[in-house]
Amino acid sequence: MRTPLGIVKGLGSAKEGTHHWWVQRATSAALFPLTVWFITSIATLVGSDYGAIVTWVKNPLTMVLLVLFVGFVFYHLRIGVQVILDDYANSRKAKLAGLFLNDAFCLIFGLLTIFSILRIFLGN
Amino acid sequence: MPNKKRPLSPHLQVYRLGFQMVLSGLHRIAGMALGLGTLIMVWWAMALASGAEAYAVFEGVMVHPLGRLVLFGFTFALIYHGLNGLRHLAWDAGRGYEKKTVKTSGLVVVALTVFLTVAVWVFAYMQAGKI
């Protein structure tokens, strides 16, 4: 016997209850203003030379917003793709392989991007 | 015994294709495309961190007509996914479910996506002094 609360907390197709659903919404809400900032900034930087773009990343506020944007993007992407796999992957093998590749992609490229941003920020 | 052939989602092909279905499908397709498109951002950050020479290679690819086309598609997908995401957030909060509202909000999202995508590119070309 399980109470309705117990069921909702631990089940669902991802076996994680409502956690992923909630995080997907929370990252969406955070990403909307960050995306508006990102698009506006990049559009403004079009035509700037290498030095000007490095100077832009070296601004502390830019660096923090970029790291937040990249972090939320890859977290949001990871859960979004997981939902698609939950919905459409018919075999367990395909789903597990997909989930592994998804995790690897988001973790590796997310860290690479953040590492690069920090390298620019700390560089001479 | 569970039947292994049982689909996990309703068969897409049994429904007649409608406007809302296309928008819903586009939301996921745009999300997946943006997911692959993150590689452009990864390359941008890595090239920028590596120095002026590496960055010139990145820039060379992006200013090529094909590079511009991909970036234009990326801009469109990002703005669409963002605006349509707001509709999803509203629905999750239990708002905007009236049939008329759903149709109107869908049309607004499509119109705004087209307008804003073009506006961002016009603005970017003006920044670069090309217009």
gemmi code that builds the backbone of each chain (N, CA, C; Angstrom):
import gemmi

chains = {
    "A": [
        ("MET", (0.834, -1.216, 0.000), (0.000, 0.000, 0.000), (0.864, 1.260, 0.000)),
        ("ARG", (0.513, 2.182, -0.861), (1.233, 3.465, -0.882), (0.222, 4.588, -0.855)),
        ("THR", (0.551, 5.644, -0.149), (-0.350, 6.797, -0.136), (-0.181, 7.544, -1.458)),
        ("PRO", (-1.184, 8.338, -1.844), (-1.047, 9.106, -3.101), (0.214, 9.979, -3.085)),
        ("LEU", (0.543, 10.540, -1.925), (1.732, 11.402, -1.839), (2.993, 10.584, -2.086)),
        ("GLY", (3.035, 9.408, -1.487), (4.193, 8.534, -1.659), (4.381, 8.155, -3.115)),
        ("ILE", (3.256, 7.926, -3.797), (3.315, 7.549, -5.211), (3.868, 8.707, -6.042)),
        ("VAL", (3.319, 9.880, -5.798), (3.699, 11.033, -6.604), (5.154, 11.439, -6.348)),
        ("LYS", (5.642, 11.141, -5.158), (7.020, 11.530, -4.841), (8.058, 10.601, -5.453)),
        ("GLY", (7.670, 9.339, -5.693), (8.717, 8.410, -6.126), (8.481, 7.714, -7.450)),
        ("LEU", (7.359, 8.009, -8.129), (7.113, 7.262, -9.367), (7.072, 8.164, -10.587)),
        ("GLY", (6.343, 7.768, -11.614), (6.373, 8.479, -12.896), (7.353, 7.760, -13.797)),
        ("SER", (7.360, 8.108, -15.093), (8.166, 7.318, -16.024), (9.660, 7.422, -15.758)),
        ("ALA", (10.094, 8.497, -15.060), (11.511, 8.614, -14.750), (11.817, 8.095, -13.346)),
        ("LYS", (10.782, 7.623, -12.631), (10.907, 7.112, -11.261), (11.433, 8.165, -10.291)),
        ("GLU", (11.237, 9.420, -10.631), (11.734, 10.466, -9.737), (10.616, 11.406, -9.320)),
        ("GLY", (9.359, 10.944, -9.468), (8.257, 11.777, -9.032), (8.198, 13.095, -9.766)),
        ("THR", (7.908, 14.156, -9.031), (7.691, 15.457, -9.674), (8.955, 16.314, -9.739)),
        ("HIS", (10.082, 15.774, -9.246), (11.297, 16.589, -9.180), (11.723, 17.147, -10.539)),
        ("HIS", (11.819, 16.251, -11.554), (12.255, 16.700, -12.874), (11.273, 17.686, -13.497)),
        ("TRP", (9.994, 17.410, -13.296), (8.955, 18.303, -13.832), (9.169, 19.713, -13.286)),
        ("TRP", (9.402, 19.777, -11.974), (9.571, 21.064, -11.320), (10.855, 21.756, -11.775)),
        ("VAL", (11.954, 21.016, -11.846), (13.239, 21.618, -12.240), (13.160, 22.131, -13.679)),
        ("GLN", (12.433, 21.407, -14.549), (12.283, 21.852, -15.931), (11.616, 23.228, -15.975)),
        ("ARG", (10.591, 23.416, -15.145), (9.890, 24.715, -15.093), (10.766, 25.794, -14.463)),
        ("ALA", (11.476, 25.421, -13.399), (12.320, 26.404, -12.707), (13.435, 26.891, -13.640)),
        ("THR", (14.072, 25.951, -14.381), (15.138, 26.371, -15.287), (14.563, 27.190, -16.448)),
        ("SER", (13.328, 26.866, -16.886), (12.685, 27.659, -17.949), (12.519, 29.104, -17.501)),
        ("ALA", (11.999, 29.264, -16.277), (11.735, 30.607, -15.755), (13.038, 31.389, -15.622)),
        ("ALA", (14.122, 30.710, -15.214), (15.411, 31.387, -15.075), (15.995, 31.707, -16.451)),
        ("LEU", (15.783, 30.804, -17.407), (16.394, 30.978, -18.727), (15.745, 32.081, -19.547)),
        ("PHE", (14.469, 32.383, -19.312), (13.818, 33.383, -20.161), (14.529, 34.747, -20.101)),
        ("PRO", (14.681, 35.345, -18.903), (15.395, 36.636, -18.862), (16.853, 36.507, -19.295)),
        ("LEU", (17.517, 35.398, -18.933), (18.918, 35.210, -19.329), (19.052, 35.143, -20.854)),
        ("THR", (18.056, 34.515, -21.507), (18.095, 34.394, -22.968), (17.889, 35.753, -23.633)),
        ("VAL", (16.982, 36.557, -23.070), (16.766, 37.907, -23.601), (18.087, 38.681, -23.522)),
        ("TRP", (18.759, 38.577, -22.378), (20.064, 39.231, -22.198), (21.089, 38.690, -23.191)),
        ("PHE", (21.127, 37.373, -23.340), (22.114, 36.732, -24.213), (21.945, 37.170, -25.671)),
        ("ILE", (20.709, 37.097, -26.180), (20.451, 37.472, -27.581), (20.803, 38.947, -27.806)),
        ("THR", (20.359, 39.815, -26.883), (20.631, 41.245, -27.019), (22.136, 41.511, -27.028)),
        ("SER", (22.861, 40.849, -26.101), (24.305, 41.059, -26.000), (25.025, 40.611, -27.262)),
        ("ILE", (24.713, 39.396, -27.721), (25.408, 38.864, -28.900), (25.109, 39.727, -30.125)),
        ("ALA", (23.845, 40.132, -30.278), (23.482, 40.968, -31.430), (24.245, 42.289, -31.386)),
        ("THR", (24.440, 42.829, -30.173), (25.174, 44.085, -30.025), (26.657, 43.907, -30.359)),
        ("LEU", (27.189, 42.684, -30.073), (28.619, 42.426, -30.285), (28.974, 42.120, -31.732)),
        ("VAL", (27.954, 41.900, -32.587), (28.236, 41.580, -33.993), (29.047, 42.725, -34.608)),
        ("GLY", (30.151, 42.362, -35.237), (31.007, 43.387, -35.843), (32.168, 43.795, -34.942)),
        ("SER", (32.111, 43.400, -33.649), (33.210, 43.723, -32.729), (34.399, 42.813, -33.020)),
        ("ASP", (35.624, 43.329, -32.739), (36.796, 42.481, -32.965), (37.071, 41.607, -31.735)),
        ("TYR", (38.055, 40.714, -31.898), (38.413, 39.752, -30.851), (38.624, 40.412, -29.484)),
        ("GLY", (39.407, 41.478, -29.472), (39.735, 42.150, -28.210), (38.506, 42.683, -27.490)),
        ("ALA", (37.576, 43.253, -28.266), (36.367, 43.821, -27.665), (35.497, 42.723, -27.036)),
        ("ILE", (35.466, 41.555, -27.685), (34.643, 40.462, -27.148), (35.277, 39.892, -25.876)),
        ("VAL", (36.612, 39.779, -25.873), (37.316, 39.315, -24.667), (37.062, 40.295, -23.515)),
        ("THR", (37.143, 41.585, -23.811), (36.888, 42.610, -22.793), (35.482, 42.457, -22.223)),
        ("TRP", (34.527, 42.155, -23.109), (33.141, 41.960, -22.670), (33.041, 40.783, -21.689)),
        ("VAL", (33.680, 39.648, -22.020), (33.620, 38.464, -21.145), (34.338, 38.730, -19.827)),
        ("LYS", (35.358, 39.608, -19.855), (36.130, 39.899, -18.644), (35.369, 40.761, -17.633)),
        ("ASN", (34.266, 41.354, -18.071), (33.414, 42.090, -17.134), (32.798, 41.085, -16.152)),
        ("PRO", (32.940, 41.318, -14.835), (32.442, 40.335, -13.856), (30.963, 39.992, -14.020)),
        ("LEU", (30.139, 41.006, -14.290), (28.703, 40.750, -14.447), (28.452, 39.846, -15.663)),
        ("THR", (29.137, 40.148, -16.777), (29.012, 39.311, -17.969), (29.400, 37.872, -17.652)),
        ("MET", (30.549, 37.711, -16.979), (31.043, 36.371, -16.680), (30.020, 35.576, -15.857)),
        ("VAL", (29.485, 36.218, -14.812), (28.519, 35.527, -13.951), (27.261, 35.152, -14.743)),
        ("LEU", (26.749, 36.106, -15.535), (25.532, 35.829, -16.315), (25.781, 34.738, -17.356)),
        ("LEU", (26.969, 34.764, -17.989), (27.294, 33.737, -18.979), (27.353, 32.348, -18.335)),
        ("VAL", (28.017, 32.261, -17.178), (28.134, 30.971, -16.494), (26.740, 30.469, -16.079)),
        ("LEU", (25.902, 31.383, -15.563), (24.540, 30.998, -15.185), (23.766, 30.512, -16.413)),
        ("PHE", (23.874, 31.288, -17.509), (23.162, 30.936, -18.735), (23.582, 29.547, -19.220)),
        ("VAL", (24.890, 29.322, -19.319), (25.402, 28.039, -19.819), (24.983, 26.892, -18.887)),
        ("GLY", (25.108, 27.111, -17.590), (24.726, 26.075, -16.628), (23.260, 25.699, -16.737)),
        ("PHE", (22.389, 26.717, -16.770), (20.950, 26.452, -16.884), (20.606, 25.827, -18.229)),
        ("VAL", (21.267, 26.291, -19.307), (21.002, 25.743, -20.644), (21.247, 24.233, -20.652)),
        ("PHE", (22.424, 23.806, -20.140), (22.742, 22.384, -20.218), (21.912, 21.547, -19.241)),
        ("TYR", (21.535, 22.115, -18.105), (20.677, 21.382, -17.177), (19.283, 21.212, -17.802)),
        ("HIS", (18.766, 22.300, -18.362), (17.456, 22.295, -19.015), (17.452, 21.326, -20.207)),
        ("LEU", (18.544, 21.345, -20.978), (18.671, 20.451, -22.138), (18.679, 18.990, -21.685)),
        ("ARG", (19.413, 18.708, -20.639), (19.528, 17.341, -20.150), (18.152, 16.780, -19.769)),
        ("ILE", (17.388, 17.544, -19.014), (16.072, 17.055, -18.580), (15.109, 17.013, -19.760)),
        ("GLY", (15.198, 18.001, -20.657), (14.305, 18.030, -21.808), (14.492, 16.815, -22.698)),
        ("VAL", (15.739, 16.483, -22.981), (16.018, 15.318, -23.831), (15.618, 14.037, -23.098)),
        ("GLN", (15.799, 14.023, -21.787), (15.397, 12.841, -21.013), (13.891, 12.589, -21.151)),
        ("VAL", (13.100, 13.668, -21.123), (11.646, 13.523, -21.268), (11.304, 12.949, -22.649)),
        ("ILE", (12.031, 13.419, -23.663), (11.783, 12.914, -25.019), (12.121, 11.418, -25.080)),
        ("LEU", (13.219, 11.021, -24.426), (13.586, 9.600, -24.400), (12.542, 8.797, -23.621)),
        ("ASP", (12.071, 9.348, -22.494), (11.025, 8.680, -21.715), (9.794, 8.433, -22.586)),
        ("ASP", (9.472, 9.414, -23.439), (8.274, 9.318, -24.270), (8.430, 8.381, -25.458)),
        ("TYR", (9.586, 8.426, -26.106), (9.681, 7.752, -27.403), (10.613, 6.556, -27.492)),
        ("ALA", (11.540, 6.382, -26.544), (12.447, 5.236, -26.649), (11.682, 3.977, -26.278)),
        ("ASN", (11.550, 3.066, -27.239), (10.740, 1.868, -27.006), (11.480, 0.770, -26.266)),
        ("SER", (12.758, 0.607, -26.537), (13.471, -0.457, -25.840), (14.270, 0.123, -24.679)),
        ("ARG", (14.415, -0.673, -23.643), (15.128, -0.224, -22.454), (16.590, 0.071, -22.771)),
        ("LYS", (17.152, -0.768, -23.660), (18.555, -0.589, -24.053), (18.761, 0.767, -24.727)),
        ("ALA", (17.881, 1.057, -25.695), (17.997, 2.318, -26.431), (17.850, 3.488, -25.474)),
        ("LYS", (16.915, 3.346, -24.519), (16.675, 4.434, -23.580), (17.891, 4.663, -22.675)),
        ("LEU", (18.453, 3.573, -22.155), (19.616, 3.712, -21.270), (20.808, 4.291, -22.015)),
        ("ALA", (21.020, 3.820, -23.267), (22.125, 4.348, -24.071), (21.911, 5.837, -24.322)),
        ("GLY", (20.659, 6.193, -24.649), (20.324, 7.592, -24.912), (20.549, 8.450, -23.677)),
        ("LEU", (20.102, 7.953, -22.525), (20.258, 8.721, -21.286), (21.726, 8.930, -20.955)),
        ("PHE", (22.534, 7.888, -21.199), (23.970, 7.995, -20.921), (24.613, 9.029, -21.829)),
        ("LEU", (24.307, 8.945, -23.145), (24.877, 9.904, -24.100), (24.432, 11.326, -23.775)),
        ("ASN", (23.167, 11.453, -23.399), (22.607, 12.756, -23.050), (23.349, 13.360, -21.850)),
        ("ASP", (23.528, 12.549, -20.801), (24.240, 13.015, -19.611), (25.665, 13.405, -19.960)),
        ("ALA", (26.332, 12.549, -20.762), (27.729, 12.800, -21.123), (27.842, 14.089, -21.926)),
        ("PHE", (26.962, 14.262, -22.929), (26.976, 15.449, -23.784), (26.832, 16.717, -22.936)),
        ("CYS", (25.801, 16.737, -22.098), (25.508, 17.947, -21.331), (26.594, 18.252, -20.313)),
        ("LEU", (27.110, 17.212, -19.665), (28.142, 17.411, -18.642), (29.446, 17.898, -19.277)),
        ("ILE", (29.889, 17.193, -20.325), (31.182, 17.524, -20.937), (31.149, 18.907, -21.587)),
        ("PHE", (30.133, 19.160, -22.422), (30.111, 20.441, -23.128), (29.755, 21.607, -22.207)),
        ("GLY", (28.948, 21.334, -21.194), (28.635, 22.378, -20.217), (29.894, 22.795, -19.468)),
        ("LEU", (30.661, 21.793, -19.007), (31.887, 22.086, -18.256), (32.937, 22.754, -19.151)),
        ("LEU", (33.054, 22.272, -20.405), (34.019, 22.861, -21.343), (33.736, 24.346, -21.556)),
        ("THR", (32.449, 24.678, -21.725), (32.078, 26.072, -21.975), (32.360, 26.935, -20.754)),
        ("ILE", (31.942, 26.456, -19.587), (32.150, 27.230, -18.359), (33.648, 27.386, -18.077)),
        ("PHE", (34.398, 26.318, -18.293), (35.848, 26.367, -18.097), (36.469, 27.414, -19.025)),
        ("SER", (36.018, 27.432, -20.287), (36.556, 28.403, -21.249), (36.236, 29.833, -20.837)),
        ("ILE", (35.000, 30.051, -20.364), (34.606, 31.401, -19.938), (35.484, 31.859, -18.766)),
        ("LEU", (35.713, 30.944, -17.819), (36.547, 31.293, -16.659), (37.985, 31.551, -17.082)),
        ("ARG", (38.453, 30.791, -18.087), (39.812, 30.975, -18.593), (39.974, 32.372, -19.198)),
        ("ILE", (38.960, 32.806, -19.943), (39.003, 34.149, -20.532), (38.971, 35.192, -19.413)),
        ("PHE", (38.093, 34.966, -18.442), (37.921, 35.919, -17.340), (39.223, 36.094, -16.549)),
        ("LEU", (39.918, 34.986, -16.304), (41.126, 35.034, -15.479), (42.382, 35.339, -16.282)),
        ("GLY", (42.293, 35.225, -17.629), (43.474, 35.417, -18.478), (43.952, 36.864, -18.538)),
        ("ASN", (45.153, 37.036, -19.111), (45.720, 38.386, -19.204), (45.195, 39.130, -20.426)),
    ],
    "B": [
        ("MET", (0.987, -10.249, -18.199), (2.247, -9.965, -18.917), (2.151, -8.631, -19.651)),
        ("PRO", (3.114, -7.747, -19.430), (3.066, -6.493, -20.186), (3.389, -6.740, -21.657)),
        ("ASN", (2.656, -6.027, -22.491), (2.891, -6.151, -23.926), (3.989, -5.174, -24.327)),
        ("LYS", (5.104, -5.726, -24.811), (6.263, -4.886, -25.149), (5.995, -3.941, -26.322)),
        ("LYS", (5.016, -4.306, -27.160), (4.742, -3.496, -28.355), (3.912, -2.258, -28.011)),
        ("ARG", (3.443, -2.188, -26.770), (2.561, -1.084, -26.408), (3.294, 0.258, -26.520)),
        ("PRO", (2.740, 1.228, -27.238), (3.444, 2.501, -27.385), (3.461, 3.284, -26.084)),
        ("LEU", (4.513, 4.048, -25.875), (4.652, 4.833, -24.653), (3.883, 6.147, -24.753)),
        ("SER", (3.677, 6.635, -25.980), (2.912, 7.844, -26.201), (1.842, 7.502, -27.234)),
        ("PRO", (0.751, 8.289, -27.289), (-0.243, 7.989, -28.320), (0.403, 8.080, -29.698)),
        ("HIS", (-0.029, 7.214, -30.606), (0.511, 7.264, -31.966), (0.243, 8.631, -32.582)),
        ("LEU", (1.298, 9.294, -33.021), (1.127, 10.618, -33.610), (0.306, 10.556, -34.888)),
        ("GLN", (0.442, 9.411, -35.615), (-0.144, 9.360, -36.963), (-1.648, 9.113, -36.971)),
        ("VAL", (-2.271, 8.841, -35.783), (-3.708, 8.599, -35.816), (-4.512, 9.898, -35.776)),
        ("TYR", (-3.851, 11.001, -35.446), (-4.573, 12.270, -35.384), (-4.388, 13.059, -36.668)),
        ("ARG", (-5.434, 13.839, -37.022), (-5.288, 14.749, -38.152), (-4.416, 15.906, -37.681)),
        ("LEU", (-3.430, 16.258, -38.492), (-2.484, 17.288, -38.104), (-3.171, 18.640, -37.945)),
        ("GLY", (-3.037, 19.245, -36.770), (-3.644, 20.553, -36.536), (-2.598, 21.586, -36.153)),
        ("PHE", (-3.006, 22.857, -36.121), (-2.101, 23.972, -35.819), (-1.386, 23.776, -34.481)),
        ("GLN", (-2.155, 23.427, -33.428), (-1.559, 23.277, -32.096), (-0.575, 22.110, -32.042)),
        ("MET", (-0.897, 21.039, -32.807), (0.007, 19.883, -32.846), (1.338, 20.275, -33.464)),
        ("VAL", (1.251, 21.077, -34.532), (2.475, 21.510, -35.208), (3.315, 22.366, -34.251)),
        ("LEU", (2.630, 23.282, -33.520), (3.345, 24.148, -32.575), (4.003, 23.319, -31.474)),
        ("SER", (3.264, 22.309, -30.984), (3.784, 21.462, -29.919), (4.992, 20.659, -30.408)),
        ("GLY", (4.863, 20.088, -31.617), (5.974, 19.338, -32.199), (7.174, 20.234, -32.431)),
        ("LEU", (6.887, 21.456, -32.933), (7.971, 22.410, -33.204), (8.720, 22.779, -31.930)),
        ("HIS", (8.009, 22.823, -30.799), (8.645, 23.175, -29.532), (9.750, 22.169, -29.207)),
        ("ARG", (9.426, 20.886, -29.371), (10.416, 19.838, -29.106), (11.522, 19.817, -30.147)),
        ("ILE", (11.123, 19.961, -31.431), (12.127, 19.946, -32.501), (13.080, 21.127, -32.320)),
        ("ALA", (12.510, 22.309, -31.992), (13.347, 23.492, -31.760), (14.271, 23.237, -30.576)),
        ("GLY", (13.745, 22.601, -29.529), (14.554, 22.296, -28.344), (15.725, 21.390, -28.687)),
        ("MET", (15.458, 20.355, -29.494), (16.520, 19.428, -29.904), (17.547, 20.139, -30.782)),
        ("ALA", (17.049, 20.983, -31.713), (17.951, 21.718, -32.604), (18.838, 22.656, -31.786)),
        ("LEU", (18.241, 23.311, -30.787), (19.016, 24.209, -29.920), (20.048, 23.412, -29.131)),
        ("GLY", (19.666, 22.185, -28.752), (20.590, 21.308, -28.027), (21.836, 21.038, -28.855)),
        ("LEU", (21.637, 20.729, -30.147), (22.789, 20.526, -31.033), (23.510, 21.848, -31.262)),
        ("GLY", (22.713, 22.922, -31.353), (23.272, 24.249, -31.592), (24.149, 24.741, -30.451)),
        ("THR", (24.002, 24.148, -29.251), (24.871, 24.562, -28.138), (26.343, 24.367, -28.523)),
        ("LEU", (26.592, 23.436, -29.465), (27.976, 23.183, -29.891), (28.614, 24.443, -30.485)),
        ("ILE", (27.784, 25.303, -31.096), (28.305, 26.572, -31.628), (28.811, 27.430, -30.473)),
        ("MET", (28.006, 27.444, -29.388), (28.369, 28.224, -28.210), (29.632, 27.643, -27.551)),
        ("VAL", (29.723, 26.302, -27.512), (30.898, 25.645, -26.941), (32.137, 26.048, -27.740)),
        ("TRP", (32.022, 25.974, -29.055), (33.140, 26.325, -29.936), (33.513, 27.792, -29.763)),
        ("TRP", (32.476, 28.658, -29.703), (32.707, 30.096, -29.519), (33.548, 30.342, -28.269)),
        ("ALA", (33.135, 29.751, -27.132), (33.828, 29.981, -25.861), (35.246, 29.409, -25.906)),
        ("MET", (35.392, 28.208, -26.493), (36.713, 27.578, -26.552), (37.653, 28.363, -27.460)),
        ("ALA", (37.128, 28.827, -28.599), (37.946, 29.597, -29.539), (38.365, 30.919, -28.916)),
        ("LEU", (37.434, 31.546, -28.234), (37.715, 32.830, -27.594), (38.796, 32.671, -26.517)),
        ("ALA", (38.748, 31.536, -25.802), (39.735, 31.278, -24.748), (41.093, 30.905, -25.336)),
        ("SER", (41.086, 30.366, -26.569), (42.345, 29.884, -27.164), (43.186, 30.983, -27.789)),
        ("GLY", (42.548, 32.101, -28.148), (43.315, 33.200, -28.730), (42.750, 33.706, -30.044)),
        ("ALA", (43.337, 34.805, -30.524), (42.824, 35.500, -31.708), (42.808, 34.620, -32.959)),
        ("GLU", (43.844, 33.754, -33.108), (43.915, 32.910, -34.305), (42.776, 31.905, -34.353)),
        ("ALA", (42.565, 31.202, -33.220), (41.483, 30.211, -33.142), (40.137, 30.902, -33.339)),
        ("TYR", (40.026, 32.120, -32.801), (38.759, 32.838, -32.925), (38.485, 33.249, -34.370)),
        ("ALA", (39.557, 33.571, -35.098), (39.397, 33.957, -36.506), (38.833, 32.789, -37.327)),
        ("VAL", (39.243, 31.562, -36.984), (38.717, 30.370, -37.681), (37.219, 30.245, -37.415)),
        ("PHE", (36.823, 30.386, -36.138), (35.410, 30.317, -35.757), (34.614, 31.389, -36.513)),
        ("GLU", (35.141, 32.616, -36.501), (34.463, 33.730, -37.156), (34.315, 33.487, -38.655)),
        ("GLY", (35.373, 32.925, -39.251), (35.349, 32.649, -40.688), (34.220, 31.707, -41.070)),
        ("VAL", (34.009, 30.681, -40.240), (32.936, 29.721, -40.517), (31.565, 30.386, -40.333)),
        ("MET", (31.437, 31.217, -39.296), (30.138, 31.817, -38.979), (29.698, 32.884, -39.977)),
        ("VAL", (30.683, 33.601, -40.589), (30.288, 34.646, -41.537), (30.045, 34.085, -42.942)),
        ("HIS", (30.416, 32.814, -43.160), (30.104, 32.157, -44.433), (28.578, 32.108, -44.569)),
        ("PRO", (28.059, 32.247, -45.807), (26.598, 32.220, -45.979), (25.916, 31.032, -45.289)),
        ("LEU", (26.547, 29.846, -45.344), (25.951, 28.680, -44.673), (25.970, 28.853, -43.156)),
        ("GLY", (27.051, 29.450, -42.641), (27.155, 29.731, -41.212), (26.063, 30.693, -40.777)),
        ("ARG", (25.860, 31.723, -41.605), (24.800, 32.699, -41.302), (23.424, 32.055, -41.311)),
        ("LEU", (23.219, 31.143, -42.257), (21.928, 30.445, -42.356), (21.667, 29.639, -41.078)),
        ("VAL", (22.697, 28.912, -40.628), (22.563, 28.115, -39.399), (22.280, 29.032, -38.210)),
        ("LEU", (23.010, 30.156, -38.135), (22.799, 31.090, -37.026), (21.408, 31.726, -37.078)),
        ("PHE", (20.924, 31.979, -38.292), (19.573, 32.531, -38.427), (18.536, 31.510, -37.925)),
        ("GLY", (18.729, 30.255, -38.321), (17.840, 29.181, -37.853), (17.920, 29.036, -36.339)),
        ("PHE", (19.135, 29.176, -35.801), (19.341, 29.088, -34.359), (18.576, 30.210, -33.644)),
        ("THR", (18.675, 31.424, -34.187), (17.967, 32.571, -33.596), (16.460, 32.318, -33.605)),
        ("PHE", (15.957, 31.846, -34.749), (14.525, 31.562, -34.886), (14.087, 30.509, -33.861)),
        ("ALA", (14.845, 29.407, -33.775), (14.494, 28.308, -32.861), (14.526, 28.774, -31.411)),
        ("LEU", (15.536, 29.595, -31.074), (15.679, 30.069, -29.692), (14.515, 30.982, -29.304)),
        ("ILE", (14.157, 31.910, -30.205), (13.065, 32.835, -29.897), (11.740, 32.076, -29.852)),
        ("TYR", (11.542, 31.151, -30.778), (10.298, 30.365, -30.763), (10.180, 29.538, -29.484)),
        ("HIS", (11.240, 28.809, -29.147), (11.219, 27.933, -27.969), (11.012, 28.756, -26.687)),
        ("GLY", (11.604, 29.934, -26.647), (11.445, 30.810, -25.485), (10.029, 31.339, -25.342)),
        ("LEU", (9.489, 31.857, -26.451), (8.129, 32.417, -26.392), (7.083, 31.315, -26.175)),
        ("ASN", (7.231, 30.208, -26.898), (6.271, 29.122, -26.725), (6.410, 28.508, -25.331)),
        ("GLY", (7.639, 28.581, -24.781), (7.864, 28.099, -23.421), (7.024, 28.878, -22.417)),
        ("LEU", (6.828, 30.178, -22.688), (5.979, 30.988, -21.809), (4.548, 30.460, -21.818)),
        ("ARG", (4.072, 30.023, -23.004), (2.720, 29.437, -23.073), (2.653, 28.179, -22.205)),
        ("HIS", (3.707, 27.359, -22.311), (3.724, 26.128, -21.507), (3.722, 26.438, -20.015)),
        ("LEU", (4.486, 27.473, -19.627), (4.515, 27.848, -18.202), (3.134, 28.325, -17.749)),
        ("ALA", (2.451, 29.083, -18.628), (1.104, 29.547, -18.288), (0.162, 28.358, -18.129)),
        ("TRP", (0.250, 27.396, -19.042), (-0.610, 26.203, -18.944), (-0.316, 25.432, -17.667)),
        ("ASP", (0.979, 25.344, -17.317), (1.357, 24.615, -16.099), (0.776, 25.294, -14.866)),
        ("ALA", (0.571, 26.619, -14.967), (-0.023, 27.357, -13.852), (-1.550, 27.305, -13.933)),
        ("GLY", (-2.067, 26.539, -14.908), (-3.513, 26.376, -15.039), (-4.212, 27.499, -15.777)),
        ("ARG", (-3.460, 28.307, -16.522), (-4.045, 29.438, -17.240), (-3.990, 29.236, -18.756)),
        ("GLY", (-4.920, 29.939, -19.443), (-4.880, 29.986, -20.905), (-5.362, 28.739, -21.623)),
        ("TYR", (-6.247, 27.977, -20.980), (-6.714, 26.725, -21.581), (-7.936, 26.874, -22.491)),
        ("GLU", (-8.589, 28.066, -22.469), (-9.768, 28.252, -23.322), (-9.359, 28.048, -24.774)),
        ("LYS", (-10.244, 27.387, -25.544), (-9.910, 27.054, -26.930), (-9.478, 28.291, -27.719)),
        ("LYS", (-10.234, 29.380, -27.496), (-9.929, 30.612, -28.227), (-8.573, 31.188, -27.798)),
        ("THR", (-8.315, 31.129, -26.478), (-7.048, 31.652, -25.943), (-5.865, 30.867, -26.493)),
        ("VAL", (-6.014, 29.545, -26.540), (-4.930, 28.686, -27.032), (-4.594, 29.051, -28.485)),
        ("LYS", (-5.638, 29.263, -29.272), (-5.435, 29.597, -30.682), (-4.765, 30.964, -30.825)),
        ("THR", (-5.285, 31.940, -30.073), (-4.719, 33.295, -30.148), (-3.264, 33.315, -29.684)),
        ("SER", (-2.993, 32.668, -28.534), (-1.622, 32.704, -28.014), (-0.665, 32.021, -28.985)),
        ("GLY", (-1.138, 30.975, -29.661), (-0.310, 30.299, -30.661), (0.034, 31.221, -31.819)),
        ("LEU", (-0.986, 31.933, -32.310), (-0.767, 32.858, -33.425), (0.172, 33.995, -33.024)),
        ("VAL", (-0.023, 34.491, -31.787), (0.831, 35.583, -31.297), (2.293, 35.124, -31.233)),
        ("VAL", (2.498, 33.891, -30.731), (3.863, 33.368, -30.619), (4.523, 33.269, -32.001)),
        ("VAL", (3.799, 32.756, -32.977), (4.366, 32.610, -34.326), (4.698, 33.979, -34.924)),
        ("ALA", (3.750, 34.921, -34.803), (3.963, 36.256, -35.365), (5.137, 36.953, -34.685)),
        ("LEU", (5.172, 36.866, -33.336), (6.257, 37.513, -32.587), (7.616, 36.889, -32.904)),
        ("THR", (7.620, 35.560, -33.093), (8.885, 34.878, -33.403), (9.457, 35.398, -34.719)),
        ("VAL", (8.607, 35.470, -35.743), (9.056, 35.957, -37.052), (9.555, 37.398, -36.923)),
        ("PHE", (8.741, 38.250, -36.261), (9.090, 39.664, -36.120), (10.406, 39.848, -35.364)),
        ("LEU", (10.519, 39.185, -34.184), (11.704, 39.377, -33.350), (12.973, 38.813, -33.989)),
        ("THR", (12.831, 37.670, -34.698), (14.008, 37.085, -35.355), (14.565, 38.069, -36.387)),
        ("VAL", (13.665, 38.619, -37.208), (14.094, 39.582, -38.225), (14.656, 40.837, -37.542)),
        ("ALA", (13.983, 41.283, -36.473), (14.420, 42.491, -35.764), (15.826, 42.319, -35.198)),
        ("VAL", (16.102, 41.156, -34.599), (17.428, 40.898, -34.022), (18.497, 40.947, -35.114)),
        ("TRP", (18.176, 40.377, -36.278), (19.171, 40.348, -37.370), (19.380, 41.724, -37.983)),
        ("VAL", (18.303, 42.486, -38.114), (18.442, 43.853, -38.635), (19.303, 44.659, -37.669)),
        ("PHE", (19.019, 44.510, -36.369), (19.788, 45.202, -35.332), (21.267, 44.802, -35.393)),
        ("ALA", (21.533, 43.485, -35.548), (22.913, 42.995, -35.591), (23.650, 43.549, -36.807)),
        ("TYR", (22.996, 43.587, -37.963), (23.629, 44.132, -39.173), (23.902, 45.621, -39.010)),
        ("MET", (22.982, 46.316, -38.294), (23.191, 47.749, -38.048), (24.393, 47.947, -37.125)),
        ("GLN", (24.529, 47.075, -36.116), (25.670, 47.143, -35.195), (26.976, 46.978, -35.951)),
        ("ALA", (26.954, 46.081, -36.958), (28.167, 45.800, -37.726), (28.405, 46.877, -38.785)),
        ("GLY", (27.469, 47.836, -38.878), (27.613, 48.921, -39.837), (27.337, 48.507, -41.272)),
        ("LYS", (26.607, 47.385, -41.448), (26.314, 46.896, -42.794), (25.020, 47.472, -43.351)),
        ("ILE", (24.230, 48.109, -42.488), (22.993, 48.729, -42.968), (23.047, 50.220, -42.640)),
    ],
}
model = gemmi.Model(1)
for chain_id, residues in chains.items():
    chain = gemmi.Chain(chain_id)
    for i, (resn, *xyz) in enumerate(residues, 1):
        res = gemmi.Residue()
        res.name, res.seqid = resn, gemmi.SeqId(i, " ")
        for name, pos in zip(("N", "CA", "C"), xyz):
            atom = gemmi.Atom()
            atom.name, atom.element = name, gemmi.Element(name[0])
            atom.pos, atom.b_iso = gemmi.Position(*pos), 0.0
            res.add_atom(atom)
        chain.add_residue(res)
    model.add_chain(chain)
structure = gemmi.Structure()
structure.add_model(model)
structure.setup_entities()
